Amino acid sequence: MEKEKKPSQVLWVQSAGFLAVIAVCMIDELTGLTALIMGNQPYITDFKSTILKALLILAVWLLVTGSTRRLLERTQYLESFMRVCAWCRRIEHKGQFMSLEEFFQQVFDTPTSHGICQECLEKTKAAIERSRQGQKQPERQQGEAPAGA
């Protein structure tokens, strides 16, 4: 259908953001950017703390990316459902509702024909027979009281 969306674009942007944060941490460590801005303080320029921060950011990135991917797949699955009007049974395609026959013609280029399934045929025959049975009951003469009155 038309609603095919690639969740990978969202994941790429999200991943790029996390990788940018990791890169800034590494650039800070290599260039001493924090020391230039805040002065030469030993607790700020500790290489081990920068690596620990980068690993923590990487772990958060993995968790967020995994959950985002699952949510996007679920959303894509739910959006892929074909919408059918509950009242008239027409199908939505490209923003407009159309009959099943029109849908098959437009989407699948398949002409349709009509028939009757065995179950509906049996129900229809039974309804016709009940209707005939109802008409065959003896008709009353005018002014005649119904039996048992």
C-alpha positions in Angstrom: 0.0 0.0 0.0 1.0 3.7 0.1 1.7 3.8 3.8 5.1 2.2 3.6 7.4 4.3 5.7 11.0 3.5 6.5 11.6 3.6 10.2 15.4 3.5 9.4 15.4 7.3 8.8 14.3 8.0 12.3 16.8 5.5 13.7 19.6 7.1 11.6 18.9 10.6 12.9 18.6 9.2 16.5 21.9 7.3 16.1 23.6 10.3 14.6 22.6 12.4 17.6 24.0 9.9 20.1 27.2 9.5 18.0 27.6 13.2 18.0 27.4 13.3 21.8 30.1 10.6 22.0 32.2 12.4 19.4 32.0 15.6 21.4 33.1 13.7 24.5 36.1 12.3 22.6 37.0 15.6 21.0 36.9 17.2 24.5 39.3 14.6 25.8 41.7 14.9 22.9 41.8 18.7 22.6 41.3 19.6 26.2 38.4 21.8 25.3 36.9 21.6 28.9 40.3 22.6 30.4 40.5 25.6 28.0 37.0 26.8 28.9 36.9 26.0 32.7 40.6 26.1 33.5 43.1 23.2 34.2 41.3 21.3 36.9 42.3 17.6 37.3 38.8 16.2 38.0 37.6 17.6 34.6 40.4 16.3 32.4 40.4 12.7 33.7 40.5 10.4 30.6 38.9 7.4 32.4 35.8 9.5 33.3 35.4 10.5 29.6 35.6 6.9 28.5 33.0 6.0 31.2 30.7 8.8 30.0 31.1 7.6 26.4 30.3 4.0 27.4 27.2 5.2 29.4 26.0 7.2 26.4 26.5 4.2 24.2 24.5 2.0 26.5 21.7 4.5 26.6 21.8 4.8 22.8 21.5 1.0 22.4 18.5 0.9 24.7 16.7 3.9 23.1 17.4 2.7 19.6 16.1 -0.8 20.3 12.9 0.5 21.9 12.4 3.1 19.1 12.8 0.5 16.5 10.2 -1.8 18.1 7.8 1.2 18.5 8.2 2.2 14.8 7.7 -1.4 13.6 4.5 -1.7 15.7 3.2 1.6 14.4 4.0 0.6 10.8 2.2 -2.7 11.4 -0.9 -1.0 12.7 -0.9 1.6 9.9 -0.7 -1.1 7.3 -4.3 -2.3 8.2 -6.8 -1.7 5.5 -9.6 0.5 6.7 -13.1 -0.7 5.9 -16.2 1.4 6.7 -18.2 -0.4 9.4 -21.5 0.7 7.8 -21.2 0.5 4.1 -18.2 -1.8 3.9 -16.3 0.4 1.4 -12.5 0.4 1.5 -10.2 3.4 2.1 -7.5 3.8 -0.6 -5.4 6.9 -1.1 -7.6 9.0 1.2 -11.0 8.1 -0.4 -13.5 5.3 0.2 -14.5 3.1 -2.7 -16.3 -0.1 -3.3 -14.5 -3.4 -3.1 -14.9 -3.8 -6.9 -13.3 -0.3 -7.5 -10.5 -1.1 -5.1 -9.6 -4.4 -6.8 -9.7 -2.6 -10.2 -7.4 0.3 -9.1 -5.0 -1.5 -6.8 -4.6 -4.9 -8.4 -5.9 -4.2 -11.9 -8.3 -7.1 -11.4 -11.8 -7.0 -12.9 -14.5 -8.5 -10.6 -17.6 -10.4 -11.2 -20.4 -11.4 -8.8 -21.6 -14.8 -7.7 -23.1 -16.4 -4.6 -21.3 -18.6 -2.1 -22.8 -21.9 -1.0 -23.7 -20.7 2.5 -25.5 -17.6 1.2 -27.2 -19.7 -1.5 -28.6 -22.0 1.2 -29.7 -19.1 3.4 -31.4 -17.5 0.4 -33.2 -20.7 -0.6 -34.4 -21.2 3.0 -35.7 -17.6 3.2 -37.6 -18.1 -0.1 -39.0 -21.4 1.2 -40.2 -19.7 4.4 -41.7 -17.0 2.4 -43.6 -19.5 0.2 -44.8 -21.4 3.3 -46.1 -18.2 4.8 -48.1 -17.5 1.6 -49.6 -21.0 1.3 -51.5 -20.8 4.7 -55.2 -20.8 4.1 -56.6 -17.4 3.7 -59.7 -16.4 5.8 -63.0 -15.4 4.4 -64.0 -11.8 5.1 -65.8 -11.6 8.5 -64.6 -15.1 9.5 -63.0 -15.2 12.9 -59.6 -16.8 13.3 -59.6 -20.4 14.6 -59.7 -20.8 18.3 -61.4 -17.4 18.9 
